[in-house]
Amino acid sequence: MRRVALLGCGAIGGQIARAMDSGAVGGRLTHVYDADPAASARLAASLSAPPAIAENAHMLSSNPVDIVVEAASQDAVRDCALSVIQNRRDLVIMSAGALADGAVLEVLSDACAEFGRSIHLPSGAIAGLDALRATRGELESVELTTTKHPGSLRGAPGAKSLPASGAAEIFSGTALDAVAMFPQNANVAATLSLATLGPRRTRVRVVADWGARSNSHRIEARGAFGSMKISVSNVPDPSNPKTSRLAALSAIELLSRLCSGGGAVRPGA
Ligand SMILES: NC(=O)c1ccc[n+]([C@@H]2O[C@H](COP(=O)([O-])OP(=O)(O)OC[C@H]3O[C@@H](n4cnc5c(N)ncnc54)[C@H](O)[C@@H]3O)[C@@H](O)[C@H]2O)c1
């Protein structure tokens, strides 16, 4: 049975931990860590098979685990991802925005090659990455429009001038800039750009809409293959409205694939 360590015990980490605890994922959650000690203690105590709480983020991958799942923040990826790979563990990254920085991506890609490990990015809060990857060589343009309630955007550097009412576009630019302006909201932009034209050529618009009841993402892609429109309307996570429920579900699905002993038929994997 594959042993899993969890970095980040918030909305996504909590759902992953509960899915593992219920047996829905075929691995075992053995260690957790959160910068907020109360968050890791609360989560561990709520599980029927409580994992050990690591002393710090780096200790997490010193333990005999097979996979580390990051569900914390872009800073956590910048601080810990390299040591996870150097400790010869596979890594699942939720805070994909950190990889929009070409220097970070290069260091981690080189380390994966050197240490024979893999970094996995769940599709997160969007759909259709398989088809977009298939057309990658023929893509001419990719644009993401993300629409969220202002309450889900508040606090981001890019959300300084939110509309007083109605809906307004508050950002238009590259995926690279979107990640800097909306660090907790632009993981979708980063994941999309890494699968398609890269962070400098993938376009992003962010709309703040007081009427929005869901976090919605619309992708429009064009190229020699034809065109694609992908639209996703996500329920926000009750404990973190910046995060969509689909993001945690995609991580759980990826993890159950990584933890499965094989032998199953898995469409679209
Ligand atoms: N890939 C996607 O599509 C996608 C979608 C939604 C969220 N995310 C990202 O996934 C991450 C987790 O999201 P969430 O909704 O669970 O967030 P959350 O705020 O609910 O939980 C994050 C937890 O991580 C902890 N944390 C933050 N930085 C840390 C660090 N450096 N070391 C240790 N612990 C740290 C926090 O204390 C918190 O308990 C965020 O970075 C978020 O932006 C990605």
The ligand as a Gaussian input file, in Angstrom:
#p B3LYP/6-31G(d) Opt

LIG

0 1
 N       -4.815000      23.489000      -9.006000
 C       -6.009000      24.024000      -8.806000
 O       -6.883000      24.054000      -9.674000
 C       -6.308000      24.633000      -7.458000
 C       -7.639000      24.937000      -7.133000
 C       -7.887000      25.473000      -5.885000
 C       -6.856000      25.738000      -5.009000
 N       -5.581000      25.474000      -5.364000
 C       -4.454000      25.770000      -4.462000
 O       -4.273000      24.673000      -3.573000
 C       -3.724000      25.175000      -2.342000
 C       -4.589000      24.697000      -1.174000
 O       -5.884000      25.222000      -1.326000
 P       -6.928000      25.190000      -0.105000
 O       -8.212000      25.667000      -0.640000
 O       -6.855000      23.902000       0.586000
 O       -6.295000      26.338000       0.821000
 P       -6.577000      26.580000       2.391000
 O       -6.195000      27.997000       2.635000
 O       -7.945000      26.124000       2.762000
 O       -5.537000      25.608000       3.103000
 C       -4.142000      25.751000       2.956000
 C       -3.483000      25.222000       4.226000
 O       -2.078000      25.185000       3.985000
 C       -1.391000      25.804000       5.062000
 N       -0.155000      26.402000       4.532000
 C       -0.031000      27.492000       3.744000
 N        1.262000      27.691000       3.436000
 C        1.965000      26.715000       4.050000
 C        3.334000      26.376000       4.102000
 N        4.269000      27.110000       3.467000
 N        3.719000      25.285000       4.805000
 C        2.791000      24.543000       5.472000
 N        1.472000      24.810000       5.451000
 C        1.061000      25.884000       4.739000
 C       -2.350000      26.823000       5.660000
 O       -2.071000      27.047000       7.038000
 C       -3.707000      26.142000       5.443000
 O       -4.097000      25.369000       6.549000
 C       -3.669000      26.703000      -2.465000
 O       -2.377000      27.125000      -2.858000
 C       -4.665000      26.984000      -3.567000
 O       -4.382000      28.185000      -4.248000
 C       -5.295000      24.912000      -6.556000

